[in-house]
Amino acid sequence: MLQPTVNLHPVLLTGQKQKPQLTAKGWQVVIVNYNNPQDLAFKLTGVHTVISTVSGPPQRVLIDAAAQAGVRRFAPSEFEGAPSRRPQGADALDRGKQAALERLRHHQPRGMQYTSFVCGILYERFRPGGLIGSGIGRGSGVGGEGDYLMNVRQARAQIPRQSNGQLARICLTSAEDVGKFVAAALGLQQWPTELRMCGEERLDVSRVVQMAEVVKQRRFERAEHSPDSLQSLLQLARARQDIQAQLRALNLIATANGRYDFASPNLNSLVHVTPKRFQAWLQEAWRN
């Protein structure tokens, strides 16, 4: 997903297991123990930038250790919609993200910049095998093929509408292009608290499905949802104690509420990256 950039400050990617796909591309990936903050801080000594690939309590430990070690920049594990578009208060899809941002805001006055890399929905959700087929999204509960918005193979789609009756909109980016944007952002002198990127900006969900219909050369079966019908889906999933169905419903509700819709992708204008367009990417993904 990331490409190493030369002539920059040391950048470290951390994880709890080896990531051969990243080390093969020249990235320094350090295996760390999040239960040992002092050892973690030691391993971060001399590192300029940390890009997190963990969430929840381990990420908060990583943030505090990075601040202790004098890390200058930190990118939390975000890579979805803009934090400013999330609900205030309880958020069923949070996975510790708000707590991580609070820790980063705490350390920011002491000299550690941070940014949330905002990319909207990853194209790879719609590839054969889904996000999991690309080796990402395993912890989300909705990383499988067809878990979000549409099942391209089965030609079925869920079409959420906003409370005003308008079609929900989303921004989308390929994981490969996210890597290119992030690598290019390492060369920026200052990081704002959000760096937004996209390959497709503010597409309504019906247009996303239309692109898949063109690629597959068939009409998709569509189920349109109002906010009320989405809540009914969620209640049914809860009654059945179906966790995956709950997560699918929650992601559609989040889509209807604008979680993955944002304007002004500032990183697109700050770096020289030409992202792939969704329909061309989808055509390639389903070529065989």
One Martini backbone bead per residue (centre of mass of N, CA, C, O) as a GRO file, in nm:
protein
  288
    1MET     BB    1   0.055   0.064  -0.019
    2LEU     BB    2   0.342   0.163   0.026
    3GLN     BB    3   0.603   0.395  -0.056
    4PRO     BB    4   0.916   0.466  -0.039
    5THR     BB    5   1.095   0.761   0.077
    6VAL     BB    6   1.341   0.966   0.006
    7ASN     BB    7   1.496   1.215   0.186
    8LEU     BB    8   1.381   1.154   0.473
    9HIS     BB    9   1.264   1.099   0.752
   10PRO     BB   10   1.221   0.869   0.969
   11VAL     BB   11   1.012   0.581   0.914
   12LEU     BB   12   0.750   0.400   1.096
   13LEU     BB   13   0.623   0.072   1.113
   14THR     BB   14   0.385  -0.094   1.309
   15GLY     BB   15   0.363  -0.426   1.473
   16GLN     BB   16   0.274  -0.778   1.568
   17LYS     BB   17   0.377  -0.850   1.276
   18GLN     BB   18   0.478  -0.940   0.991
   19LYS     BB   19   0.534  -0.733   0.669
   20PRO     BB   20   0.643  -0.833   0.372
   21GLN     BB   21   0.501  -0.624   0.174
   22LEU     BB   22   0.674  -0.384   0.303
   23THR     BB   23   0.971  -0.476   0.326
   24ALA     BB   24   1.000  -0.528   0.015
   25LYS     BB   25   0.969  -0.193  -0.024
   26GLY     BB   26   1.161  -0.065   0.231
   27TRP     BB   27   1.029  -0.082   0.495
   28GLN     BB   28   1.014  -0.011   0.842
   29VAL     BB   29   0.934  -0.292   1.045
   30VAL     BB   30   0.824  -0.312   1.385
   31ILE     BB   31   0.814  -0.528   1.643
   32VAL     BB   32   0.572  -0.501   1.905
   33ASN     BB   33   0.498  -0.438   2.261
   34TYR     BB   34   0.211  -0.302   2.413
   35ASN     BB   35   0.294  -0.407   2.719
   36ASN     BB   36   0.580  -0.225   2.667
   37PRO     BB   37   0.636   0.102   2.674
   38GLN     BB   38   0.945   0.133   2.711
   39ASP     BB   39   1.034  -0.039   2.470
   40LEU     BB   40   0.876   0.122   2.264
   41ALA     BB   41   1.020   0.393   2.307
   42PHE     BB   42   1.299   0.289   2.233
   43LYS     BB   43   1.223   0.205   1.931
   44LEU     BB   44   1.142   0.523   1.868
   45THR     BB   45   1.410   0.628   1.870
   46GLY     BB   46   1.467   0.861   1.603
   47VAL     BB   47   1.183   0.892   1.508
   48HIS     BB   48   0.973   1.096   1.315
   49THR     BB   49   0.755   0.878   1.189
   50VAL     BB   50   0.425   0.745   1.253
   51ILE     BB   51   0.240   0.461   1.126
   52SER     BB   52  -0.055   0.333   1.203
   53THR     BB   53  -0.203  -0.028   1.234
   54VAL     BB   54  -0.366   0.030   1.495
   55SER     BB   55  -0.608  -0.018   1.757
   56GLY     BB   56  -0.706   0.099   2.035
   57PRO     BB   57  -0.511   0.058   2.305
   58PRO     BB   58  -0.242   0.017   2.145
   59GLN     BB   59  -0.248   0.304   2.020
   60ARG     BB   60  -0.227   0.467   2.281
   61VAL     BB   61   0.045   0.354   2.361
   62LEU     BB   62   0.193   0.449   2.104
   63ILE     BB   63   0.150   0.750   2.140
   64ASP     BB   64   0.293   0.784   2.416
   65ALA     BB   65   0.566   0.667   2.322
   66ALA     BB   66   0.619   0.872   2.098
   67ALA     BB   67   0.626   1.120   2.278
   68GLN     BB   68   0.856   1.020   2.463
   69ALA     BB   69   1.061   0.983   2.202
   70GLY     BB   70   1.012   1.242   1.998
   71VAL     BB   71   0.809   1.232   1.796
   72ARG     BB   72   0.685   1.445   1.529
   73ARG     BB   73   0.493   1.224   1.383
   74PHE     BB   74   0.135   1.117   1.353
   75ALA     BB   75  -0.056   0.837   1.218
   76PRO     BB   76  -0.344   0.718   1.249
   77SER     BB   77  -0.585   0.465   1.231
   78GLU     BB   78  -0.792   0.529   0.966
   79PHE     BB   79  -0.893   0.529   0.655
   80GLU     BB   80  -1.163   0.713   0.596
   81GLY     BB   81  -1.347   0.920   0.717
   82ALA     BB   82  -1.409   1.209   0.861
   83PRO     BB   83  -1.406   1.293   1.188
   84SER     BB   84  -1.610   1.542   1.151
   85ARG     BB   85  -1.848   1.318   1.047
   86ARG     BB   86  -1.899   1.215   1.316
   87PRO     BB   87  -2.052   1.132   1.582
   88GLN     BB   88  -2.156   1.250   1.871
   89GLY     BB   89  -2.042   1.040   2.091
   90ALA     BB   90  -2.178   0.766   2.025
   91ASP     BB   91  -1.986   0.502   1.836
   92ALA     BB   92  -2.011   0.194   1.685
   93LEU     BB   93  -1.737   0.258   1.482
   94ASP     BB   94  -1.480   0.352   1.644
   95ARG     BB   95  -1.238   0.171   1.769
   96GLY     BB   96  -1.073   0.414   1.934
   97LYS     BB   97  -1.042   0.687   1.772
   98GLN     BB   98  -1.117   0.917   1.969
   99ALA     BB   99  -0.905   0.854   2.185
  100ALA     BB  100  -0.662   0.896   1.999
  101LEU     BB  101  -0.717   1.196   1.932
  102GLU     BB  102  -0.701   1.295   2.222
  103ARG     BB  103  -0.401   1.218   2.263
  104LEU     BB  104  -0.292   1.392   2.030
  105ARG     BB  105  -0.394   1.664   2.140
  106HIS     BB  106  -0.228   1.647   2.400
  107HIS     BB  107   0.065   1.630   2.243
  108GLN     BB  108   0.085   1.869   2.041
  109PRO     BB  109   0.209   2.106   2.225
  110ARG     BB  110   0.488   1.914   2.244
  111GLY     BB  111   0.548   1.855   1.908
  112MET     BB  112   0.321   1.649   1.787
  113GLN     BB  113   0.217   1.578   1.500
  114TYR     BB  114  -0.102   1.531   1.323
  115THR     BB  115  -0.295   1.299   1.110
  116SER     BB  116  -0.580   1.231   0.913
  117PHE     BB  117  -0.633   0.991   0.680
  118VAL     BB  118  -0.858   1.064   0.416
  119CYS     BB  119  -1.053   0.827   0.181
  120GLY     BB  120  -1.293   0.675   0.249
  121ILE     BB  121  -1.369   0.440   0.030
  122LEU     BB  122  -1.247   0.147  -0.063
  123TYR     BB  123  -1.234  -0.020  -0.352
  124GLU     BB  124  -1.170  -0.311  -0.226
  125ARG     BB  125  -1.462  -0.378  -0.139
  126PHE     BB  126  -1.524  -0.456  -0.474
  127ARG     BB  127  -1.359  -0.699  -0.484
  128PRO     BB  128  -1.244  -0.993  -0.497
  129GLY     BB  129  -1.279  -1.067  -0.148
  130GLY     BB  130  -1.234  -0.791  -0.072
  131LEU     BB  131  -1.045  -0.662   0.169
  132ILE     BB  132  -0.927  -0.937   0.253
  133GLY     BB  133  -0.805  -0.992  -0.035
  134SER     BB  134  -0.587  -0.744   0.048
  135GLY     BB  135  -0.512  -0.769   0.369
  136ILE     BB  136  -0.764  -0.606   0.482
  137GLY     BB  137  -1.016  -0.560   0.732
  138ARG     BB  138  -1.035  -0.794   0.954
  139GLY     BB  139  -1.142  -0.610   1.212
  140SER     BB  140  -1.430  -0.492   1.102
  141GLY     BB  141  -1.653  -0.728   0.996
  142VAL     BB  142  -1.662  -0.588   0.671
  143GLY     BB  143  -1.429  -0.735   0.460
  144GLY     BB  144  -1.601  -0.878   0.270
  145GLU     BB  145  -1.763  -0.981   0.013
  146GLY     BB  146  -2.049  -0.774   0.009
  147ASP     BB  147  -2.058  -0.599   0.293
  148TYR     BB  148  -2.075  -0.328   0.102
  149LEU     BB  149  -2.357  -0.205  -0.076
  150MET     BB  150  -2.220  -0.440  -0.279
  151ASN     BB  151  -2.258  -0.736  -0.491
  152VAL     BB  152  -2.102  -0.801  -0.774
  153ARG     BB  153  -2.138  -1.104  -0.824
  154GLN     BB  154  -2.466  -1.096  -0.744
  155ALA     BB  155  -2.608  -0.826  -0.823
  156ARG     BB  156  -2.623  -0.647  -0.543
  157ALA     BB  157  -2.796  -0.365  -0.372
  158GLN     BB  158  -2.761  -0.089  -0.146
  159ILE     BB  159  -2.975   0.215  -0.104
  160PRO     BB  160  -2.905   0.491   0.063
  161ARG     BB  161  -3.079   0.746   0.237
  162GLN     BB  162  -3.144   1.037   0.342
  163SER     BB  163  -3.352   1.230   0.538
  164ASN     BB  164  -3.422   1.409   0.261
  165GLY     BB  165  -3.408   1.164   0.020
  166GLN     BB  166  -3.134   1.162  -0.064
  167LEU     BB  167  -2.867   1.040  -0.186
  168ALA     BB  168  -2.601   0.904  -0.094
  169ARG     BB  169  -2.254   0.992  -0.034
  170ILE     BB  170  -1.919   0.918  -0.169
  171CYS     BB  171  -1.584   0.852  -0.118
  172LEU     BB  172  -1.300   0.730  -0.319
  173THR     BB  173  -1.018   0.487  -0.286
  174SER     BB  174  -0.735   0.337  -0.346
  175ALA     BB  175  -0.493   0.175  -0.176
  176GLU     BB  176  -0.259   0.248  -0.361
  177ASP     BB  177  -0.316   0.559  -0.354
  178VAL     BB  178  -0.291   0.597  -0.056
  179GLY     BB  179   0.008   0.529  -0.049
  180LYS     BB  180   0.098   0.763  -0.233
  181PHE     BB  181  -0.013   0.994  -0.063
  182VAL     BB  182   0.140   0.933   0.198
  183ALA     BB  183   0.425   0.946   0.084
  184ALA     BB  184   0.396   1.243  -0.014
  185ALA     BB  185   0.323   1.367   0.273
  186LEU     BB  186   0.611   1.336   0.402
  187GLY     BB  187   0.711   1.612   0.242
  188LEU     BB  188   0.563   1.789   0.423
  189GLN     BB  189   0.605   2.043   0.651
  190GLN     BB  190   0.292   2.033   0.715
  191TRP     BB  191   0.028   1.910   0.930
  192PRO     BB  192  -0.278   1.870   0.931
  193THR     BB  193  -0.546   1.705   1.092
  194GLU     BB  194  -0.634   1.681   0.778
  195LEU     BB  195  -0.593   1.445   0.501
  196ARG     BB  196  -0.751   1.462   0.194
  197MET     BB  197  -0.862   1.196  -0.029
  198CYS     BB  198  -0.935   1.108  -0.386
  199GLY     BB  199  -1.071   0.944  -0.678
  200GLU     BB  200  -1.373   0.994  -0.579
  201GLU     BB  201  -1.615   1.262  -0.561
  202ARG     BB  202  -1.923   1.252  -0.444
  203LEU     BB  203  -2.084   0.993  -0.494
  204ASP     BB  204  -2.355   0.846  -0.563
  205VAL     BB  205  -2.463   0.527  -0.503
  206SER     BB  206  -2.594   0.479  -0.779
  207ARG     BB  207  -2.339   0.539  -0.947
  208VAL     BB  208  -2.167   0.312  -0.838
  209VAL     BB  209  -2.354   0.087  -0.940
  210GLN     BB  210  -2.351   0.162  -1.241
  211MET     BB  211  -2.053   0.093  -1.284
  212ALA     BB  212  -2.088  -0.208  -1.219
  213GLU     BB  213  -2.294  -0.266  -1.444
  214VAL     BB  214  -2.102  -0.206  -1.676
  215VAL     BB  215  -1.888  -0.416  -1.607
  216LYS     BB  216  -2.110  -0.667  -1.587
  217GLN     BB  217  -2.351  -0.636  -1.787
  218ARG     BB  218  -2.580  -0.572  -1.556
  219ARG     BB  219  -2.842  -0.571  -1.356
  220PHE     BB  220  -2.922  -0.470  -1.039
  221GLU     BB  221  -3.034  -0.550  -0.739
  222ARG     BB  222  -3.241  -0.321  -0.557
  223ALA     BB  223  -3.227  -0.169  -0.221
  224GLU     BB  224  -3.406   0.068  -0.070
  225HIS     BB  225  -3.320   0.318   0.195
  226SER     BB  226  -3.424   0.444   0.472
  227PRO     BB  227  -3.365   0.533   0.785
  228ASP     BB  228  -3.587   0.345   0.897
  229SER     BB  229  -3.504   0.079   0.744
  230LEU     BB  230  -3.223   0.067   0.868
  231GLN     BB  231  -3.317   0.038   1.161
  232SER     BB  232  -3.466  -0.228   1.108
  233LEU     BB  233  -3.219  -0.391   1.030
  234LEU     BB  234  -3.073  -0.355   1.301
  235GLN     BB  235  -3.292  -0.476   1.487
  236LEU     BB  236  -3.295  -0.754   1.355
  237ALA     BB  237  -2.995  -0.823   1.406
  238ARG     BB  238  -3.019  -0.802   1.716
  239ALA     BB  239  -3.239  -1.018   1.757
  240ARG     BB  240  -3.034  -1.238   1.613
  241GLN     BB  241  -2.734  -1.190   1.694
  242ASP     BB  242  -2.599  -1.044   1.428
  243ILE     BB  243  -2.307  -0.894   1.395
  244GLN     BB  244  -2.258  -0.858   1.089
  245ALA     BB  245  -2.535  -0.731   1.026
  246GLN     BB  246  -2.493  -0.490   1.209
  247LEU     BB  247  -2.244  -0.373   1.061
  248ARG     BB  248  -2.378  -0.335   0.791
  249ALA     BB  249  -2.598  -0.141   0.892
  250LEU     BB  250  -2.409   0.073   1.020
  251ASN     BB  251  -2.267   0.148   0.750
  252LEU     BB  252  -2.524   0.250   0.609
  253ILE     BB  253  -2.596   0.465   0.814
  254ALA     BB  254  -2.331   0.621   0.786
  255THR     BB  255  -2.373   0.687   0.490
  256ALA     BB  256  -2.642   0.845   0.523
  257ASN     BB  257  -2.480   1.049   0.737
  258GLY     BB  258  -2.185   1.120   0.586
  259ARG     BB  259  -1.908   0.978   0.669
  260TYR     BB  260  -1.795   0.938   0.341
  261ASP     BB  261  -1.841   1.256   0.304
  262PHE     BB  262  -1.636   1.496   0.123
  263ALA     BB  263  -1.471   1.794   0.085
  264SER     BB  264  -1.184   1.907  -0.007
  265PRO     BB  265  -0.914   1.744  -0.120
  266ASN     BB  266  -0.618   1.860  -0.012
  267LEU     BB  267  -0.403   1.644  -0.104
  268ASN     BB  268  -0.445   1.657  -0.411
  269SER     BB  269  -0.317   1.966  -0.417
  270LEU     BB  270  -0.024   1.898  -0.265
  271VAL     BB  271   0.022   1.655  -0.465
  272HIS     BB  272   0.166   1.417  -0.712
  273VAL     BB  273  -0.134   1.254  -0.774
  274THR     BB  274  -0.293   1.007  -0.988
  275PRO     BB  275  -0.581   0.869  -0.961
  276LYS     BB  276  -0.787   0.622  -0.989
  277ARG     BB  277  -1.065   0.522  -1.140
  278PHE     BB  278  -1.322   0.326  -1.057
  279GLN     BB  279  -1.415   0.185  -1.320
  280ALA     BB  280  -1.133   0.099  -1.415
  281TRP     BB  281  -1.063  -0.062  -1.165
  282LEU     BB  282  -1.307  -0.260  -1.175
  283GLN     BB  283  -1.245  -0.382  -1.449
  284GLU     BB  284  -0.975  -0.505  -1.361
  285ALA     BB  285  -1.072  -0.673  -1.110
  286TRP     BB  286  -1.306  -0.827  -1.320
  287ARG     BB  287  -1.171  -0.959  -1.575
  288ASN     BB  288  -1.196  -1.281  -1.484
   0.00000   0.00000   0.00000
